[in-house]
Amino acid sequence: MSTSNPDELLTVAEIARELKYTEATIRVWIKQGRLRAIQATNREYRVRRSDLQAMLSKQEPQPTGPTEVASLEDSLVGQFTHDDA
């Protein structure tokens, strides 16, 4: 992502292209309040680059490796096994 002017106003389409998400996802983030935006018209929003960067820095990392999967799997196994002995 470009590190240009933090006050640069981005469209939903520009953000979607940069982040490789759909425009619908970006609009959901705006409606949920996760991404701060300025309503330019009845259907269009603009987002300051600094607000986009702030939202991205707050996101929790998603599990990506087998370690996280194994941990989740281990905790679920404990919930669904019973010792009837």
Residue pairs with C-beta under 8 A, 6 or more apart in sequence:
1 18
1 19
1 53
2 18
2 49
4 49
5 49
6 48
6 49
6 50
6 53
7 48
7 49
7 50
8 48
8 49
9 38
9 46
9 47
9 48
9 49
10 18
10 46
10 47
10 48
10 49
10 52
11 44
11 45
11 46
11 47
12 23
12 26
12 27
12 30
12 44
12 45
12 47
13 23
15 21
15 26
15 47
15 52
16 22
16 23
16 25
16 26
19 26
26 35
27 45
29 35
29 55
30 37
30 45
30 47
34 55
35 47
35 51
35 52
35 55
36 47
36 48
36 51
36 54
36 55
37 45
37 46
37 47
37 51
38 45
38 46
38 47
38 48
39 45
40 46
63 69
63 72
